[in-house]
Amino acid sequence: MAENEHEVTPEASTPLSEQENGSRDVWFFVAHRDGKLEEACLKLAMEARKLADKLGGEALAVIIGKQVKHLPGNLGDYGTDKAVVVEDQHLEVYSGEAYVDVLAQLVESSRPSILLIAASTIGNDLAPRLTARLKASLVTRYTEIEVDKEGKVTARRAVHGGNAQATVRALRKPLIATIDTQLLGLQKAKEAKNTRIAEAKIRIDPKTGITRVIDYLKADPCAVCVSEAEIVIGIGKGLGSVENLAAVDELAHVLGASIGGSRRATDEHWVADERRIGMTGKTISPSLYLICGISGAFHHTLSIKESQLKVVVNTDPNAPIAKMADLMIVGDMQKVIPELTKQLREIVRPTR
């Protein structure tokens, strides 16, 4: 892969050489919903542990919300040394202004080396806001962070649609970095930690936020992004023509699935470009990935390896995708899908 190197250095921030008394700790922002940790934060915990070991520091979780003291419970299994909890009734739901204000106060007081944030809807809003407030360094959707013998940090990220890698050198602390957590596996640390919990007393000004959440609307599972869907149907060359998409759409409504596609499917405009699955598109990790008429090129298979159950429908039993299949149906997807839909209607309640 081609590489280029550049710097991310806000003019008003303090040079790294003047911050040597800052900590070598790696922090990560904990996302939670309905009183439970999201799996993404467990993956971040693993990543923070790995980087903290390289830097010689600790892995620390930052948890913000209304009643969140119970959430650090199992973070120790993933290598988290410490969890800082900030509780306040005004932090019950995410507010960019309020959460940035809290995080900025914490970071300025302890000055970690790296702050990891998942590249989610909230994370993509939070990271640039916090970077601007702290005048820090930012790298978005990194693929790898390296630490040299002197403790200097560099990050790699995909550019030009995944056709090249850029090496970003951080000259300011902290480095705020977002990552697509679907690129990360989930495995407990070799050595579990007895996570220390500290409650931070942060002054919360309710007037800080200029936006407020009125309500959350549950998304139609068929309409959500393939990278966030629990069930995904992937279509490829085997679809044949756009006229055959109606049968796939019907199956998607029965399963509550989001439809994505290979490069061929997006090039033929069978599915939108933003629904392309692969190195130049989205990485997915659904509970079920139904792979229809896709041969299994490397750039596609690399982006689906974290899918929990992979069911393949293909006429070729020796197609590369067959090697990844948990279950394979050898047949024409144009015949298999209508029959599958018919049988599933008897046991699955339609989403619409």
C-alpha positions as CSV (number, residue, x, y, z in Angstrom):
1,M,0.0,0.0,0.0
2,A,1.2,3.5,-0.7
3,E,2.0,5.7,2.2
4,N,2.4,9.3,2.9
5,E,3.3,11.2,6.1
6,H,1.9,14.4,7.4
7,E,1.3,16.1,10.7
8,V,-1.8,17.1,12.7
9,T,-0.7,20.1,14.7
10,P,-3.1,22.8,15.8
11,E,-1.2,26.1,16.0
12,A,-2.3,27.0,19.5
13,S,-1.5,23.7,21.2
14,T,1.5,23.0,23.3
15,P,4.4,21.0,21.7
16,L,4.8,17.5,22.9
17,S,8.3,18.2,24.1
18,E,6.9,20.7,26.6
19,Q,4.4,18.1,27.9
20,E,6.7,15.4,29.2
21,N,5.2,15.6,32.6
22,G,1.9,14.5,31.2
23,S,0.8,10.9,31.8
24,R,1.4,7.9,29.5
25,D,-2.1,6.7,30.1
26,V,-4.5,5.7,27.4
27,W,-8.1,6.7,27.9
28,F,-11.3,5.6,26.1
29,F,-14.7,7.0,26.1
30,V,-17.4,4.5,27.2
31,A,-20.6,4.4,25.2
32,H,-23.7,2.9,26.9
33,R,-27.4,2.6,26.3
34,D,-30.3,1.6,28.5
35,G,-27.9,1.0,31.5
36,K,-25.7,-1.4,29.6
37,L,-22.3,-1.1,28.0
38,E,-22.1,-1.3,24.3
39,E,-19.9,-4.0,22.8
40,A,-17.9,-1.3,21.1
41,C,-16.5,0.0,24.4
42,L,-15.3,-3.5,25.3
43,K,-13.3,-3.5,22.1
44,L,-12.0,0.0,22.9
45,A,-10.9,-1.3,26.3
46,M,-8.8,-4.0,24.6
47,E,-7.3,-1.4,22.3
48,A,-6.5,0.9,25.2
49,R,-4.9,-1.9,27.1
50,K,-2.6,-2.7,24.2
51,L,-1.5,0.9,23.7
52,A,-1.1,1.5,27.4
53,D,1.3,-1.4,27.6
54,K,3.3,0.0,24.7
55,L,3.4,3.4,26.4
56,G,4.0,2.1,29.9
57,G,0.9,3.6,31.3
58,E,-2.6,2.6,32.4
59,A,-5.8,2.0,30.5
60,L,-8.6,4.2,31.8
61,A,-12.3,4.4,31.0
62,V,-14.3,7.6,31.1
63,I,-18.0,7.0,31.8
64,I,-20.4,9.9,31.7
65,G,-24.2,9.8,32.4
66,K,-26.9,9.9,35.0
67,Q,-26.6,6.6,36.8
68,V,-23.5,4.9,35.5
69,K,-21.6,3.8,38.6
70,H,-22.4,0.1,37.9
71,L,-21.1,0.1,34.4
72,P,-17.3,-0.5,35.0
73,G,-18.2,-3.9,36.4
74,N,-16.6,-6.2,33.8
75,L,-14.1,-3.7,32.2
76,G,-11.4,-5.3,34.3
77,D,-11.7,-8.5,32.2
78,Y,-10.6,-6.4,29.2
79,G,-7.6,-4.9,30.9
80,T,-9.0,-1.6,32.3
81,D,-7.0,-0.3,35.3
82,K,-9.3,2.5,36.3
83,A,-12.7,4.0,35.5
84,V,-13.5,7.6,36.0
85,V,-17.3,8.1,36.5
86,V,-19.1,11.5,36.1
87,E,-22.7,11.4,37.1
88,D,-25.2,14.2,36.8
89,Q,-28.9,14.4,35.9
90,H,-28.0,16.8,33.1
91,L,-25.9,14.1,31.5
92,E,-28.7,11.5,31.1
93,V,-28.7,11.8,27.3
94,Y,-25.8,12.8,25.1
95,S,-25.3,16.5,24.5
96,G,-22.2,17.5,22.5
97,E,-21.7,20.7,24.4
98,A,-22.1,19.2,27.9
99,Y,-20.1,16.0,27.2
100,V,-17.2,18.0,25.7
101,D,-17.2,20.3,28.7
102,V,-16.9,17.3,31.0
103,L,-14.2,15.6,29.0
104,A,-12.2,18.7,28.5
105,Q,-12.0,19.3,32.3
106,L,-10.9,15.7,32.9
107,V,-8.3,15.7,30.1
108,E,-6.9,19.1,31.1
109,S,-6.4,17.9,34.7
110,S,-4.7,14.6,33.9
111,R,-3.4,15.0,30.4
112,P,-3.4,11.4,29.0
113,S,-1.3,10.5,26.0
114,I,-4.2,9.1,23.9
115,L,-8.0,9.3,24.1
116,L,-9.8,6.6,22.1
117,I,-13.4,7.2,20.8
118,A,-15.5,4.8,18.7
119,A,-16.3,6.1,15.3
120,S,-20.0,6.0,16.0
121,T,-22.6,8.7,15.4
122,I,-21.9,10.1,18.9
123,G,-18.1,9.6,18.6
124,N,-17.9,11.3,15.2
125,D,-19.7,14.3,16.8
126,L,-17.7,14.3,20.0
127,A,-14.1,13.8,18.8
128,P,-13.8,17.0,16.6
129,R,-15.6,19.1,19.2
130,L,-13.2,18.0,21.9
131,T,-10.2,18.4,19.7
132,A,-11.2,22.0,18.9
133,R,-11.8,22.7,22.6
134,L,-8.4,21.3,23.7
135,K,-6.5,22.4,20.6
136,A,-5.2,18.8,20.5
137,S,-4.3,16.4,17.7
138,L,-7.0,14.3,15.9
139,V,-6.9,11.3,13.7
140,T,-10.2,9.8,12.5
141,R,-10.9,6.2,11.7
142,Y,-7.3,5.0,12.3
143,T,-6.4,1.5,11.5
144,E,-3.3,1.2,13.7
145,I,-1.4,3.2,16.3
146,E,2.3,2.7,16.8
147,V,4.5,3.7,19.6
148,D,8.3,3.8,19.1
149,K,11.1,3.2,21.6
150,E,11.0,6.9,22.6
151,G,7.3,6.9,23.2
152,K,6.4,8.9,20.1
153,V,3.0,8.1,18.7
154,T,2.1,7.6,15.0
155,A,-1.2,6.5,13.5
156,R,-2.2,5.0,10.2
157,R,-5.5,5.6,8.5
158,A,-6.9,4.6,5.1
159,V,-7.2,7.3,2.4
160,H,-8.3,7.4,-1.2
161,G,-11.1,4.9,-0.7
162,G,-8.8,2.4,1.1
163,N,-6.2,2.4,-1.8
164,A,-3.5,4.0,0.4
165,Q,-2.5,4.4,4.0
166,A,-1.5,7.8,5.5
167,T,0.9,7.9,8.5
168,V,-0.1,10.6,10.9
169,R,2.5,11.8,13.4
170,A,1.1,13.3,16.6
171,L,3.0,16.3,17.9
172,R,0.5,17.3,20.6
173,K,-1.1,15.7,23.6
174,P,-3.5,14.2,23.8
175,L,-4.0,12.4,20.5
176,I,-7.7,12.0,20.1
177,A,-8.3,9.1,17.8
178,T,-11.5,7.5,16.5
179,I,-11.7,3.9,15.2
180,D,-14.3,1.8,13.5
181,T,-14.6,-0.8,16.3
182,Q,-15.9,-3.4,13.8
183,L,-12.3,-3.7,12.7
184,L,-11.5,-5.0,16.2
185,G,-12.1,-8.4,17.6
186,L,-13.4,-9.1,21.1
187,Q,-11.2,-11.0,23.4
188,K,-10.6,-10.7,27.2
189,A,-7.2,-9.6,28.4
190,K,-4.6,-12.2,29.3
191,E,-4.5,-10.7,32.8
192,A,-7.7,-9.3,34.3
193,K,-7.5,-6.1,36.2
194,N,-9.3,-5.1,39.4
195,T,-10.6,-1.9,38.0
196,R,-10.4,1.0,40.4
197,I,-13.4,3.3,40.3
198,A,-13.1,7.0,40.9
199,E,-16.0,9.5,40.9
200,A,-15.0,12.8,39.5
201,K,-16.7,15.9,40.8
202,I,-17.3,18.1,37.7
203,R,-19.3,21.3,37.7
204,I,-22.1,20.8,35.3
205,D,-23.7,24.0,34.0
206,P,-27.1,23.2,32.5
207,K,-26.9,26.3,30.4
208,T,-23.8,25.0,28.6
209,G,-25.9,23.0,26.1
210,I,-27.7,24.8,23.4
211,T,-29.3,21.7,22.0
212,R,-31.6,19.2,23.7
213,V,-32.9,15.8,22.9
214,I,-36.7,15.6,22.5
215,D,-37.0,11.9,21.8
216,Y,-35.3,8.8,20.3
217,L,-37.1,7.1,17.4
218,K,-36.3,3.4,16.8
219,A,-34.9,3.0,13.3
220,D,-36.4,0.8,10.7
221,P,-34.0,-2.2,10.7
222,C,-34.3,-2.3,6.9
223,A,-33.2,1.3,6.6
224,V,-30.2,1.4,9.0
225,C,-26.6,1.5,7.7
226,V,-25.2,-2.0,7.0
227,S,-22.4,-1.3,9.5
228,E,-24.9,-0.9,12.3
229,A,-27.4,-3.6,11.3
230,E,-28.0,-6.8,13.3
231,I,-28.9,-8.7,10.1
232,V,-27.5,-7.9,6.7
233,I,-28.2,-9.4,3.2
234,G,-25.4,-8.9,0.8
235,I,-26.0,-9.2,-2.9
236,G,-23.5,-9.5,-5.8
237,K,-23.1,-10.5,-9.4
238,G,-25.5,-13.4,-8.9
239,L,-28.5,-11.0,-8.6
240,G,-28.4,-10.7,-12.4
241,S,-30.5,-7.6,-12.8
242,V,-32.2,-4.9,-10.8
243,E,-35.6,-6.6,-11.5
244,N,-34.6,-9.4,-9.2
245,L,-34.0,-7.0,-6.3
246,A,-37.7,-7.1,-5.4
247,A,-37.4,-10.6,-4.0
248,V,-34.4,-9.6,-1.9
249,D,-36.3,-6.6,-0.6
250,E,-39.2,-8.9,0.4
251,L,-36.9,-11.2,2.3
252,A,-35.3,-8.2,4.0
253,H,-38.6,-7.1,5.3
254,V,-39.4,-10.5,6.7
255,L,-36.0,-10.8,8.5
256,G,-35.7,-7.1,9.4
257,A,-32.5,-6.9,7.5
258,S,-30.5,-4.2,5.9
259,I,-29.4,-4.7,2.3
260,G,-25.8,-4.2,1.2
261,G,-23.7,-5.3,-1.8
262,S,-20.4,-6.0,-3.3
263,R,-18.5,-3.6,-5.6
264,R,-20.3,-5.1,-8.6
265,A,-23.7,-4.4,-7.0
266,T,-22.9,-0.8,-6.4
267,D,-21.3,-0.3,-9.8
268,E,-24.5,-1.7,-11.4
269,H,-26.5,0.7,-9.1
270,W,-28.5,-2.2,-7.6
271,V,-27.7,-0.7,-4.2
272,A,-26.4,2.7,-3.2
273,D,-22.7,3.4,-2.9
274,E,-23.0,4.0,0.8
275,R,-24.2,0.4,1.2
276,R,-21.1,-1.1,-0.4
277,I,-19.5,-3.8,1.8
278,G,-15.7,-4.1,1.5
279,M,-12.4,-2.3,2.0
280,T,-13.7,0.6,-0.1
281,G,-17.0,0.6,1.7
282,K,-18.3,-0.5,5.0
283,T,-17.0,-3.1,7.5
284,I,-19.8,-5.1,9.1
285,S,-20.2,-7.4,12.0
286,P,-23.9,-8.4,12.1
287,S,-25.4,-11.4,14.0
288,L,-26.4,-12.8,10.6
289,Y,-24.9,-12.1,7.2
290,L,-26.8,-13.7,4.3
291,I,-24.4,-13.6,1.4
292,C,-26.2,-14.0,-1.9
293,G,-24.4,-14.3,-5.3
294,I,-21.1,-12.9,-4.1
295,S,-18.0,-14.8,-5.1
296,G,-15.8,-13.6,-2.2
297,A,-13.1,-11.3,-3.4
298,F,-10.4,-10.5,-0.8
299,H,-11.5,-6.8,-0.4
300,H,-15.0,-8.1,0.5
301,T,-14.2,-11.0,2.8
302,L,-11.7,-8.9,4.8
303,S,-14.6,-6.6,5.8
304,I,-17.0,-9.3,6.9
305,K,-14.8,-11.6,9.1
306,E,-16.4,-10.3,12.3
307,S,-19.9,-11.4,11.2
308,Q,-21.1,-13.9,13.7
309,L,-23.1,-16.2,11.4
310,K,-22.3,-16.3,7.7
311,V,-24.8,-18.0,5.4
312,V,-23.9,-18.3,1.7
313,V,-26.2,-18.8,-1.2
314,N,-24.1,-19.5,-4.4
315,T,-24.2,-21.7,-7.4
316,D,-20.5,-22.5,-7.1
317,P,-19.7,-24.7,-4.1
318,N,-16.0,-23.9,-4.7
319,A,-16.4,-20.1,-4.7
320,P,-13.9,-18.4,-2.3
321,I,-16.7,-17.2,-0.1
322,A,-17.5,-20.8,0.7
323,K,-14.4,-21.0,2.9
324,M,-15.9,-18.5,5.2
325,A,-19.4,-20.0,5.3
326,D,-20.9,-21.3,8.5
327,L,-23.7,-22.7,6.3
328,M,-23.9,-22.9,2.5
329,I,-26.8,-23.3,0.2
330,V,-25.7,-24.4,-3.2
331,G,-28.2,-22.9,-5.7
332,D,-29.4,-20.0,-7.7
333,M,-30.2,-17.1,-5.4
334,Q,-33.1,-16.2,-7.6
335,K,-34.7,-19.5,-6.8
336,V,-33.5,-19.9,-3.2
337,I,-34.5,-16.4,-1.9
338,P,-38.3,-16.7,-2.8
339,E,-38.5,-20.1,-1.2
340,L,-36.6,-18.9,1.9
341,T,-38.9,-16.0,2.2
342,K,-41.9,-18.3,2.0
343,Q,-40.7,-20.6,4.7
344,L,-39.5,-17.8,7.0
345,R,-42.9,-16.1,6.8
346,E,-44.3,-19.0,8.7
347,I,-42.0,-18.5,11.7
348,V,-40.9,-14.9,11.6
349,R,-43.3,-12.0,12.1
350,P,-42.8,-9.4,9.3
351,T,-41.3,-6.0,10.5
352,R,-43.9,-4.1,8.4
